[in-house]
Amino acid sequence: MAYVNANYQKLAGAYLFREVDHRVTEFCDQNPSKKDKLLRCGIGDVTEPLVPAVVTAMHSAVDDQGRGSTFHGYGPPTGYPFLREAIAQHEFQDRGIDIDAQEIFVSDGSKGDCASILDILCHENRIAITDPVYPVYVDTNVMLGHTGSVGENGQYAGLTYLPATAENRFVPDIPSVPLDLIYLCYPNNPTGETITRAQLEAWVAYALDHEAIILYDVAYKDFIRDDSLPKSIYEIPGARQCAIEFHSFSKSGGFTGVRCGFTVCPKELTGKTVDGTKLVLHDMWNRRWSTKSNGVSYIVQRGAEALYSKAGQTQATAIIDKYLENGRLLRQGCESLGLTVYGAQHSPYVWAACPEGVSSWEMFDEMLNTHQIIVMPGSGFGSCGEGYIRISAFPSAEVVAEVVNRMSKISSNIA
């Protein structure tokens, strides 16, 4: 009999998004006449189509694949030079940030990269996550045996939890204990809040002092409209020595169904083995990709490249502005009910406090069963998320308007 990975047995209940899907399916089965009335503001999936510049580029790439003279078979596992160079130029070099194209690793999205990076990191690391947190960071570490069992409070032994609360505006305080790996995500999922340059400088200083690595997820950076807020950790001096950064075209380019993103791993970033030998992570990450992947398709990479054209930039920015307007309306709707609200100003997520005495799942069930609105319960993102819900601003403007209309009836019904 084959042996299996017993660490999967440590996973606490169902993955958040699967549990939400289960409850929605159960509701639809029991209320078939209300199925078409559901308004989906839960999962962070885009609704606007690919912009014309991307569509044109992908059509042209399909034509390339249909001609012998321009056909592409296996591509470079870490990405075609045309896309890596465009990323390095537009995302970093044009903004005065020292990132080379060879430090860009193209992938099918940041979700997978946030998990795959653990391939080159050791079991002995002291790992820290924020609470609340994107569940992938936790579950992938559990699957690989980097944690103990889950406790009654929903937290895993072996992980250090960094509370991100209203009191610290959802940016955790610098820890007083030494850590090795630190997951940070800003603009934050799920709270929608941002980190200031001074706060990020403090985290880089901490990482350098403790020879730690920050795993920095910037999937929502293109929603930032305040130039004083950092869009990349590499804006901070010293970050090249202590940070790996994860990017996604899912939200900025509408690629949730197309799949493309990239990770930045600087060449001078090092780690050490348990016997103290220093190794270059860039080389290890490159070897990992060369061994485990044949890369993202030529057609998709040509589409991603088009996002950096003048037309692509203009078109993509216009769509993000639509989502930000949705967020403004949702935030305004929540505030009009007297709810305390965070996020949605530089991100596509509203983080709303539930009425006093109402739990996250109770709020979820109320909004689903009574108002046919699907949100995310904050407790699914960690113990510090209890008492909140996350509302996505990705639906159409028409759906958002109806959500706000229905939400006006929530406060009196659930109080």
Contacts in CASP RR format, 6 or more apart in sequence:
PFRMAT RR
TARGET T0000
AUTHOR 0000-0000-0000
METHOD contacts of the structure
MODEL  1
MAYVNANYQKLAGAYLFREVDHRVTEFCDQNPSKKDKLLRCGIGDVTEPL
VPAVVTAMHSAVDDQGRGSTFHGYGPPTGYPFLREAIAQHEFQDRGIDID
AQEIFVSDGSKGDCASILDILCHENRIAITDPVYPVYVDTNVMLGHTGSV
GENGQYAGLTYLPATAENRFVPDIPSVPLDLIYLCYPNNPTGETITRAQL
EAWVAYALDHEAIILYDVAYKDFIRDDSLPKSIYEIPGARQCAIEFHSFS
KSGGFTGVRCGFTVCPKELTGKTVDGTKLVLHDMWNRRWSTKSNGVSYIV
QRGAEALYSKAGQTQATAIIDKYLENGRLLRQGCESLGLTVYGAQHSPYV
WAACPEGVSSWEMFDEMLNTHQIIVMPGSGFGSCGEGYIRISAFPSAEVV
AEVVNRMSKISSNIA
5 143 0 8 1.000
7 142 0 8 1.000
7 143 0 8 1.000
7 144 0 8 1.000
7 145 0 8 1.000
8 143 0 8 1.000
10 142 0 8 1.000
10 145 0 8 1.000
10 147 0 8 1.000
10 148 0 8 1.000
10 149 0 8 1.000
10 150 0 8 1.000
10 156 0 8 1.000
11 139 0 8 1.000
11 142 0 8 1.000
11 143 0 8 1.000
12 150 0 8 1.000
12 154 0 8 1.000
12 156 0 8 1.000
13 19 0 8 1.000
14 22 0 8 1.000
15 135 0 8 1.000
15 139 0 8 1.000
16 135 0 8 1.000
16 376 0 8 1.000
16 377 0 8 1.000
16 380 0 8 1.000
16 381 0 8 1.000
17 43 0 8 1.000
17 135 0 8 1.000
20 42 0 8 1.000
20 43 0 8 1.000
20 364 0 8 1.000
20 374 0 8 1.000
20 376 0 8 1.000
20 377 0 8 1.000
23 364 0 8 1.000
23 365 0 8 1.000
23 368 0 8 1.000
24 38 0 8 1.000
24 368 0 8 1.000
24 374 0 8 1.000
27 34 0 8 1.000
27 368 0 8 1.000
27 369 0 8 1.000
28 34 0 8 1.000
28 35 0 8 1.000
28 38 0 8 1.000
34 372 0 8 1.000
37 372 0 8 1.000
38 372 0 8 1.000
38 373 0 8 1.000
38 374 0 8 1.000
39 372 0 8 1.000
39 373 0 8 1.000
39 374 0 8 1.000
39 395 0 8 1.000
39 399 0 8 1.000
39 402 0 8 1.000
39 403 0 8 1.000
39 406 0 8 1.000
40 374 0 8 1.000
40 392 0 8 1.000
40 395 0 8 1.000
40 399 0 8 1.000
41 330 0 8 1.000
41 373 0 8 1.000
41 374 0 8 1.000
41 375 0 8 1.000
41 391 0 8 1.000
41 392 0 8 1.000
41 393 0 8 1.000
41 394 0 8 1.000
41 395 0 8 1.000
41 399 0 8 1.000
41 400 0 8 1.000
41 403 0 8 1.000
42 374 0 8 1.000
42 375 0 8 1.000
42 376 0 8 1.000
42 390 0 8 1.000
42 391 0 8 1.000
42 392 0 8 1.000
43 376 0 8 1.000
43 392 0 8 1.000
44 251 0 8 1.000
44 256 0 8 1.000
44 348 0 8 1.000
44 349 0 8 1.000
44 392 0 8 1.000
44 394 0 8 1.000
45 256 0 8 1.000
45 392 0 8 1.000
45 394 0 8 1.000
46 250 0 8 1.000
46 251 0 8 1.000
46 253 0 8 1.000
46 254 0 8 1.000
46 256 0 8 1.000
46 323 0 8 1.000
46 394 0 8 1.000
47 394 0 8 1.000
47 395 0 8 1.000
47 396 0 8 1.000
47 399 0 8 1.000
48 254 0 8 1.000
48 319 0 8 1.000
48 322 0 8 1.000
48 323 0 8 1.000
50 58 0 8 1.000
50 253 0 8 1.000
50 254 0 8 1.000
50 255 0 8 1.000
50 258 0 8 1.000
51 253 0 8 1.000
51 307 0 8 1.000
51 312 0 8 1.000
51 315 0 8 1.000
51 316 0 8 1.000
51 319 0 8 1.000
52 311 0 8 1.000
52 315 0 8 1.000
53 306 0 8 1.000
53 307 0 8 1.000
53 309 0 8 1.000
53 311 0 8 1.000
53 312 0 8 1.000
53 315 0 8 1.000
54 253 0 8 1.000
54 303 0 8 1.000
54 304 0 8 1.000
54 306 0 8 1.000
54 307 0 8 1.000
54 312 0 8 1.000
56 306 0 8 1.000
57 302 0 8 1.000
57 303 0 8 1.000
57 305 0 8 1.000
57 306 0 8 1.000
58 299 0 8 1.000
58 300 0 8 1.000
58 302 0 8 1.000
58 303 0 8 1.000
58 306 0 8 1.000
60 302 0 8 1.000
61 298 0 8 1.000
61 299 0 8 1.000
61 302 0 8 1.000
61 303 0 8 1.000
62 299 0 8 1.000
63 70 0 8 1.000
64 70 0 8 1.000
64 71 0 8 1.000
64 72 0 8 1.000
64 298 0 8 1.000
64 302 0 8 1.000
65 71 0 8 1.000
65 72 0 8 1.000
65 298 0 8 1.000
65 299 0 8 1.000
72 298 0 8 1.000
73 298 0 8 1.000
74 294 0 8 1.000
75 294 0 8 1.000
75 295 0 8 1.000
75 298 0 8 1.000
76 295 0 8 1.000
77 289 0 8 1.000
77 290 0 8 1.000
77 293 0 8 1.000
77 294 0 8 1.000
77 295 0 8 1.000
78 84 0 8 1.000
78 104 0 8 1.000
78 105 0 8 1.000
78 106 0 8 1.000
78 286 0 8 1.000
78 289 0 8 1.000
78 290 0 8 1.000
78 295 0 8 1.000
79 104 0 8 1.000
79 105 0 8 1.000
79 106 0 8 1.000
79 295 0 8 1.000
79 296 0 8 1.000
79 301 0 8 1.000
80 106 0 8 1.000
80 298 0 8 1.000
80 301 0 8 1.000
81 101 0 8 1.000
82 301 0 8 1.000
82 302 0 8 1.000
82 305 0 8 1.000
83 106 0 8 1.000
83 301 0 8 1.000
83 302 0 8 1.000
83 304 0 8 1.000
83 305 0 8 1.000
84 101 0 8 1.000
84 102 0 8 1.000
84 104 0 8 1.000
84 106 0 8 1.000
84 262 0 8 1.000
85 101 0 8 1.000
86 305 0 8 1.000
86 308 0 8 1.000
87 101 0 8 1.000
87 104 0 8 1.000
87 106 0 8 1.000
87 247 0 8 1.000
87 262 0 8 1.000
87 308 0 8 1.000
88 99 0 8 1.000
88 100 0 8 1.000
88 101 0 8 1.000
88 103 0 8 1.000
88 104 0 8 1.000
89 308 0 8 1.000
90 308 0 8 1.000
91 97 0 8 1.000
91 99 0 8 1.000
91 232 0 8 1.000
91 247 0 8 1.000
92 98 0 8 1.000
92 99 0 8 1.000
92 232 0 8 1.000
92 234 0 8 1.000
93 99 0 8 1.000
95 232 0 8 1.000
95 235 0 8 1.000
97 232 0 8 1.000
97 234 0 8 1.000
97 235 0 8 1.000
98 234 0 8 1.000
98 240 0 8 1.000
99 234 0 8 1.000
99 264 0 8 1.000
99 266 0 8 1.000
100 267 0 8 1.000
102 267 0 8 1.000
103 264 0 8 1.000
103 265 0 8 1.000
103 266 0 8 1.000
103 267 0 8 1.000
103 282 0 8 1.000
104 262 0 8 1.000
104 263 0 8 1.000
104 264 0 8 1.000
105 113 0 8 1.000
105 262 0 8 1.000
105 263 0 8 1.000
105 264 0 8 1.000
105 265 0 8 1.000
105 285 0 8 1.000
105 286 0 8 1.000
105 289 0 8 1.000
106 260 0 8 1.000
106 261 0 8 1.000
106 262 0 8 1.000
106 295 0 8 1.000
106 296 0 8 1.000
106 301 0 8 1.000
106 304 0 8 1.000
107 113 0 8 1.000
107 116 0 8 1.000
107 260 0 8 1.000
107 261 0 8 1.000
107 262 0 8 1.000
107 263 0 8 1.000
107 293 0 8 1.000
107 295 0 8 1.000
107 296 0 8 1.000
108 259 0 8 1.000
108 260 0 8 1.000
108 261 0 8 1.000
108 296 0 8 1.000
109 248 0 8 1.000
109 249 0 8 1.000
109 250 0 8 1.000
109 259 0 8 1.000
109 260 0 8 1.000
109 261 0 8 1.000
109 262 0 8 1.000
110 217 0 8 1.000
110 219 0 8 1.000
110 246 0 8 1.000
110 247 0 8 1.000
110 248 0 8 1.000
110 250 0 8 1.000
110 261 0 8 1.000
110 263 0 8 1.000
111 136 0 8 1.000
111 248 0 8 1.000
112 136 0 8 1.000
113 246 0 8 1.000
113 261 0 8 1.000
113 263 0 8 1.000
114 134 0 8 1.000
114 136 0 8 1.000
114 137 0 8 1.000
114 140 0 8 1.000
114 183 0 8 1.000
114 215 0 8 1.000
114 217 0 8 1.000
114 246 0 8 1.000
115 136 0 8 1.000
115 140 0 8 1.000
116 288 0 8 1.000
116 292 0 8 1.000
117 215 0 8 1.000
117 244 0 8 1.000
117 246 0 8 1.000
117 263 0 8 1.000
117 285 0 8 1.000
118 140 0 8 1.000
118 141 0 8 1.000
118 144 0 8 1.000
118 146 0 8 1.000
119 288 0 8 1.000
119 292 0 8 1.000
120 281 0 8 1.000
120 284 0 8 1.000
120 285 0 8 1.000
120 288 0 8 1.000
121 181 0 8 1.000
121 213 0 8 1.000
122 273 0 8 1.000
122 274 0 8 1.000
123 144 0 8 1.000
123 145 0 8 1.000
123 146 0 8 1.000
124 180 0 8 1.000
124 274 0 8 1.000
125 146 0 8 1.000
125 180 0 8 1.000
125 181 0 8 1.000
126 160 0 8 1.000
126 178 0 8 1.000
126 179 0 8 1.000
126 180 0 8 1.000
126 181 0 8 1.000
127 141 0 8 1.000
127 146 0 8 1.000
127 147 0 8 1.000
127 158 0 8 1.000
127 159 0 8 1.000
127 160 0 8 1.000
127 179 0 8 1.000
127 180 0 8 1.000
127 181 0 8 1.000
127 182 0 8 1.000
127 183 0 8 1.000
128 159 0 8 1.000
128 160 0 8 1.000
128 161 0 8 1.000
128 162 0 8 1.000
128 175 0 8 1.000
128 179 0 8 1.000
128 181 0 8 1.000
128 182 0 8 1.000
128 183 0 8 1.000
129 137 0 8 1.000
129 138 0 8 1.000
129 159 0 8 1.000
129 160 0 8 1.000
129 161 0 8 1.000
129 162 0 8 1.000
129 183 0 8 1.000
130 161 0 8 1.000
130 162 0 8 1.000
130 163 0 8 1.000
130 164 0 8 1.000
130 172 0 8 1.000
130 183 0 8 1.000
130 184 0 8 1.000
130 185 0 8 1.000
130 188 0 8 1.000
131 155 0 8 1.000
131 161 0 8 1.000
131 162 0 8 1.000
131 163 0 8 1.000
131 164 0 8 1.000
131 381 0 8 1.000
131 382 0 8 1.000
131 383 0 8 1.000
131 384 0 8 1.000
131 385 0 8 1.000
132 164 0 8 1.000
132 190 0 8 1.000
132 191 0 8 1.000
132 378 0 8 1.000
132 380 0 8 1.000
132 381 0 8 1.000
132 382 0 8 1.000
132 384 0 8 1.000
132 385 0 8 1.000
132 388 0 8 1.000
133 183 0 8 1.000
133 185 0 8 1.000
133 381 0 8 1.000
133 382 0 8 1.000
134 185 0 8 1.000
134 189 0 8 1.000
134 190 0 8 1.000
134 217 0 8 1.000
134 381 0 8 1.000
135 380 0 8 1.000
135 381 0 8 1.000
137 183 0 8 1.000
137 215 0 8 1.000
138 147 0 8 1.000
138 156 0 8 1.000
138 159 0 8 1.000
141 147 0 8 1.000
141 156 0 8 1.000
141 159 0 8 1.000
142 148 0 8 1.000
142 156 0 8 1.000
146 158 0 8 1.000
146 159 0 8 1.000
147 156 0 8 1.000
147 157 0 8 1.000
147 158 0 8 1.000
147 159 0 8 1.000
148 156 0 8 1.000
148 157 0 8 1.000
148 158 0 8 1.000
149 156 0 8 1.000
149 157 0 8 1.000
150 156 0 8 1.000
150 157 0 8 1.000
151 157 0 8 1.000
153 383 0 8 1.000
154 382 0 8 1.000
154 383 0 8 1.000
155 161 0 8 1.000
155 382 0 8 1.000
155 383 0 8 1.000
160 175 0 8 1.000
160 177 0 8 1.000
160 179 0 8 1.000
161 383 0 8 1.000
162 172 0 8 1.000
162 173 0 8 1.000
162 175 0 8 1.000
162 182 0 8 1.000
163 172 0 8 1.000
163 173 0 8 1.000
163 384 0 8 1.000
164 170 0 8 1.000
164 171 0 8 1.000
164 172 0 8 1.000
164 188 0 8 1.000
164 191 0 8 1.000
164 384 0 8 1.000
165 384 0 8 1.000
166 340 0 8 1.000
166 342 0 8 1.000
166 353 0 8 1.000
169 193 0 8 1.000
169 342 0 8 1.000
170 188 0 8 1.000
170 191 0 8 1.000
170 192 0 8 1.000
170 193 0 8 1.000
170 342 0 8 1.000
170 351 0 8 1.000
171 186 0 8 1.000
171 193 0 8 1.000
171 195 0 8 1.000
171 196 0 8 1.000
171 199 0 8 1.000
174 202 0 8 1.000
174 203 0 8 1.000
174 206 0 8 1.000
175 206 0 8 1.000
178 210 0 8 1.000
178 212 0 8 1.000
179 210 0 8 1.000
179 212 0 8 1.000
180 210 0 8 1.000
180 211 0 8 1.000
180 212 0 8 1.000
180 213 0 8 1.000
181 212 0 8 1.000
181 213 0 8 1.000
181 215 0 8 1.000
182 203 0 8 1.000
182 207 0 8 1.000
182 212 0 8 1.000
182 213 0 8 1.000
182 214 0 8 1.000
182 215 0 8 1.000
183 215 0 8 1.000
183 217 0 8 1.000
184 195 0 8 1.000
184 203 0 8 1.000
184 214 0 8 1.000
184 215 0 8 1.000
184 216 0 8 1.000
184 217 0 8 1.000
185 216 0 8 1.000
185 217 0 8 1.000
185 218 0 8 1.000
185 219 0 8 1.000
186 193 0 8 1.000
186 194 0 8 1.000
186 195 0 8 1.000
186 200 0 8 1.000
186 216 0 8 1.000
186 217 0 8 1.000
186 218 0 8 1.000
186 230 0 8 1.000
187 193 0 8 1.000
187 194 0 8 1.000
187 218 0 8 1.000
187 220 0 8 1.000
187 221 0 8 1.000
187 223 0 8 1.000
187 224 0 8 1.000
187 346 0 8 1.000
187 347 0 8 1.000
188 194 0 8 1.000
188 195 0 8 1.000
188 347 0 8 1.000
189 217 0 8 1.000
189 219 0 8 1.000
189 220 0 8 1.000
189 347 0 8 1.000
189 349 0 8 1.000
190 349 0 8 1.000
190 351 0 8 1.000
190 376 0 8 1.000
190 378 0 8 1.000
190 381 0 8 1.000
190 385 0 8 1.000
190 390 0 8 1.000
191 342 0 8 1.000
191 343 0 8 1.000
191 349 0 8 1.000
191 351 0 8 1.000
191 388 0 8 1.000
191 390 0 8 1.000
192 220 0 8 1.000
192 342 0 8 1.000
192 343 0 8 1.000
192 344 0 8 1.000
192 346 0 8 1.000
192 347 0 8 1.000
192 348 0 8 1.000
192 349 0 8 1.000
192 350 0 8 1.000
192 351 0 8 1.000
193 342 0 8 1.000
193 343 0 8 1.000
193 347 0 8 1.000
193 351 0 8 1.000
194 224 0 8 1.000
194 226 0 8 1.000
194 229 0 8 1.000
194 345 0 8 1.000
194 346 0 8 1.000
194 347 0 8 1.000
195 229 0 8 1.000
195 230 0 8 1.000
196 228 0 8 1.000
196 229 0 8 1.000
196 230 0 8 1.000
197 228 0 8 1.000
197 229 0 8 1.000
197 230 0 8 1.000
197 235 0 8 1.000
197 236 0 8 1.000
200 230 0 8 1.000
200 233 0 8 1.000
200 235 0 8 1.000
200 236 0 8 1.000
201 236 0 8 1.000
203 214 0 8 1.000
204 214 0 8 1.000
204 233 0 8 1.000
204 236 0 8 1.000
204 237 0 8 1.000
204 238 0 8 1.000
204 239 0 8 1.000
204 242 0 8 1.000
204 243 0 8 1.000
206 212 0 8 1.000
207 213 0 8 1.000
207 214 0 8 1.000
207 242 0 8 1.000
207 243 0 8 1.000
208 238 0 8 1.000
208 241 0 8 1.000
208 242 0 8 1.000
211 242 0 8 1.000
211 271 0 8 1.000
212 242 0 8 1.000
213 242 0 8 1.000
213 243 0 8 1.000
213 244 0 8 1.000
213 269 0 8 1.000
213 271 0 8 1.000
213 281 0 8 1.000
214 233 0 8 1.000
214 239 0 8 1.000
214 242 0 8 1.000
214 243 0 8 1.000
214 244 0 8 1.000
215 243 0 8 1.000
215 244 0 8 1.000
215 246 0 8 1.000
216 233 0 8 1.000
216 243 0 8 1.000
216 244 0 8 1.000
216 245 0 8 1.000
216 246 0 8 1.000
217 245 0 8 1.000
217 246 0 8 1.000
218 231 0 8 1.000
218 232 0 8 1.000
218 233 0 8 1.000
218 245 0 8 1.000
218 246 0 8 1.000
218 247 0 8 1.000
219 246 0 8 1.000
219 247 0 8 1.000
219 248 0 8 1.000
219 250 0 8 1.000
219 251 0 8 1.000
220 251 0 8 1.000
220 346 0 8 1.000
220 347 0 8 1.000
220 348 0 8 1.000
221 231 0 8 1.000
221 232 0 8 1.000
221 247 0 8 1.000
221 252 0 8 1.000
222 231 0 8 1.000
222 251 0 8 1.000
222 252 0 8 1.000
222 316 0 8 1.000
222 317 0 8 1.000
222 320 0 8 1.000
223 251 0 8 1.000
223 320 0 8 1.000
223 323 0 8 1.000
223 324 0 8 1.000
223 346 0 8 1.000
223 347 0 8 1.000
223 348 0 8 1.000
224 231 0 8 1.000
224 346 0 8 1.000
225 324 0 8 1.000
225 345 0 8 1.000
225 346 0 8 1.000
226 346 0 8 1.000
229 346 0 8 1.000
230 236 0 8 1.000
232 245 0 8 1.000
233 239 0 8 1.000
233 243 0 8 1.000
233 245 0 8 1.000
234 240 0 8 1.000
234 243 0 8 1.000
234 245 0 8 1.000
234 264 0 8 1.000
234 266 0 8 1.000
240 266 0 8 1.000
240 268 0 8 1.000
240 269 0 8 1.000
241 266 0 8 1.000
241 268 0 8 1.000
241 269 0 8 1.000
242 269 0 8 1.000
243 266 0 8 1.000
243 269 0 8 1.000
244 263 0 8 1.000
244 264 0 8 1.000
244 265 0 8 1.000
244 269 0 8 1.000
244 281 0 8 1.000
245 263 0 8 1.000
245 264 0 8 1.000
246 263 0 8 1.000
247 261 0 8 1.000
247 262 0 8 1.000
247 263 0 8 1.000
247 264 0 8 1.000
248 255 0 8 1.000
248 260 0 8 1.000
248 261 0 8 1.000
249 255 0 8 1.000
249 258 0 8 1.000
249 260 0 8 1.000
249 261 0 8 1.000
249 304 0 8 1.000
249 307 0 8 1.000
250 256 0 8 1.000
250 257 0 8 1.000
250 259 0 8 1.000
250 261 0 8 1.000
251 320 0 8 1.000
251 348 0 8 1.000
252 307 0 8 1.000
252 316 0 8 1.000
252 320 0 8 1.000
253 307 0 8 1.000
253 316 0 8 1.000
253 319 0 8 1.000
254 316 0 8 1.000
254 319 0 8 1.000
255 261 0 8 1.000
255 300 0 8 1.000
255 304 0 8 1.000
258 300 0 8 1.000
258 303 0 8 1.000
259 296 0 8 1.000
259 300 0 8 1.000
260 296 0 8 1.000
260 300 0 8 1.000
260 301 0 8 1.000
260 303 0 8 1.000
260 304 0 8 1.000
261 296 0 8 1.000
261 304 0 8 1.000
263 285 0 8 1.000
265 281 0 8 1.000
265 282 0 8 1.000
265 285 0 8 1.000
266 282 0 8 1.000
267 280 0 8 1.000
267 282 0 8 1.000
268 280 0 8 1.000
269 280 0 8 1.000
269 281 0 8 1.000
269 282 0 8 1.000
270 278 0 8 1.000
270 279 0 8 1.000
270 280 0 8 1.000
270 281 0 8 1.000
271 278 0 8 1.000
271 279 0 8 1.000
271 281 0 8 1.000
272 278 0 8 1.000
272 279 0 8 1.000
273 279 0 8 1.000
289 295 0 8 1.000
306 312 0 8 1.000
307 313 0 8 1.000
307 316 0 8 1.000
322 397 0 8 1.000
323 348 0 8 1.000
323 393 0 8 1.000
323 394 0 8 1.000
324 344 0 8 1.000
324 345 0 8 1.000
324 348 0 8 1.000
324 393 0 8 1.000
325 397 0 8 1.000
326 348 0 8 1.000
326 393 0 8 1.000
326 394 0 8 1.000
326 395 0 8 1.000
326 397 0 8 1.000
326 400 0 8 1.000
327 344 0 8 1.000
327 348 0 8 1.000
327 350 0 8 1.000
327 393 0 8 1.000
327 400 0 8 1.000
328 344 0 8 1.000
328 345 0 8 1.000
329 400 0 8 1.000
329 401 0 8 1.000
329 404 0 8 1.000
330 344 0 8 1.000
330 350 0 8 1.000
330 391 0 8 1.000
330 393 0 8 1.000
330 400 0 8 1.000
330 403 0 8 1.000
330 404 0 8 1.000
331 341 0 8 1.000
331 343 0 8 1.000
331 344 0 8 1.000
331 345 0 8 1.000
331 350 0 8 1.000
332 404 0 8 1.000
333 404 0 8 1.000
333 407 0 8 1.000
333 408 0 8 1.000
334 341 0 8 1.000
334 350 0 8 1.000
334 352 0 8 1.000
334 391 0 8 1.000
334 407 0 8 1.000
335 341 0 8 1.000
336 408 0 8 1.000
337 407 0 8 1.000
337 408 0 8 1.000
337 410 0 8 1.000
337 411 0 8 1.000
338 411 0 8 1.000
339 352 0 8 1.000
339 353 0 8 1.000
339 354 0 8 1.000
339 355 0 8 1.000
339 411 0 8 1.000
340 352 0 8 1.000
340 353 0 8 1.000
341 350 0 8 1.000
341 351 0 8 1.000
341 352 0 8 1.000
341 353 0 8 1.000
342 350 0 8 1.000
342 351 0 8 1.000
342 352 0 8 1.000
343 349 0 8 1.000
343 350 0 8 1.000
343 351 0 8 1.000
344 350 0 8 1.000
344 351 0 8 1.000
344 393 0 8 1.000
348 392 0 8 1.000
348 393 0 8 1.000
348 394 0 8 1.000
349 390 0 8 1.000
349 391 0 8 1.000
349 392 0 8 1.000
349 393 0 8 1.000
350 390 0 8 1.000
350 391 0 8 1.000
350 392 0 8 1.000
350 393 0 8 1.000
351 388 0 8 1.000
351 389 0 8 1.000
351 390 0 8 1.000
352 388 0 8 1.000
352 389 0 8 1.000
352 390 0 8 1.000
352 391 0 8 1.000
353 387 0 8 1.000
353 388 0 8 1.000
354 360 0 8 1.000
354 362 0 8 1.000
354 363 0 8 1.000
354 387 0 8 1.000
354 388 0 8 1.000
354 389 0 8 1.000
355 363 0 8 1.000
355 411 0 8 1.000
355 414 0 8 1.000
355 415 0 8 1.000
358 366 0 8 1.000
358 387 0 8 1.000
358 414 0 8 1.000
358 415 0 8 1.000
359 377 0 8 1.000
359 379 0 8 1.000
359 386 0 8 1.000
359 387 0 8 1.000
360 377 0 8 1.000
360 378 0 8 1.000
360 379 0 8 1.000
360 380 0 8 1.000
360 385 0 8 1.000
360 386 0 8 1.000
360 387 0 8 1.000
360 388 0 8 1.000
360 389 0 8 1.000
361 377 0 8 1.000
361 379 0 8 1.000
362 414 0 8 1.000
363 375 0 8 1.000
363 377 0 8 1.000
363 387 0 8 1.000
363 389 0 8 1.000
363 414 0 8 1.000
364 375 0 8 1.000
364 376 0 8 1.000
364 377 0 8 1.000
364 389 0 8 1.000
366 410 0 8 1.000
366 413 0 8 1.000
366 414 0 8 1.000
367 373 0 8 1.000
367 374 0 8 1.000
367 375 0 8 1.000
367 389 0 8 1.000
367 410 0 8 1.000
368 374 0 8 1.000
370 410 0 8 1.000
370 413 0 8 1.000
371 406 0 8 1.000
371 407 0 8 1.000
371 409 0 8 1.000
371 410 0 8 1.000
372 406 0 8 1.000
373 403 0 8 1.000
373 406 0 8 1.000
373 407 0 8 1.000
375 389 0 8 1.000
375 390 0 8 1.000
375 391 0 8 1.000
375 392 0 8 1.000
376 389 0 8 1.000
376 390 0 8 1.000
376 391 0 8 1.000
376 392 0 8 1.000
377 389 0 8 1.000
378 385 0 8 1.000
378 386 0 8 1.000
378 387 0 8 1.000
378 388 0 8 1.000
378 389 0 8 1.000
378 390 0 8 1.000
379 385 0 8 1.000
379 386 0 8 1.000
379 387 0 8 1.000
379 388 0 8 1.000
381 390 0 8 1.000
391 403 0 8 1.000
393 400 0 8 1.000
395 403 0 8 1.000
END
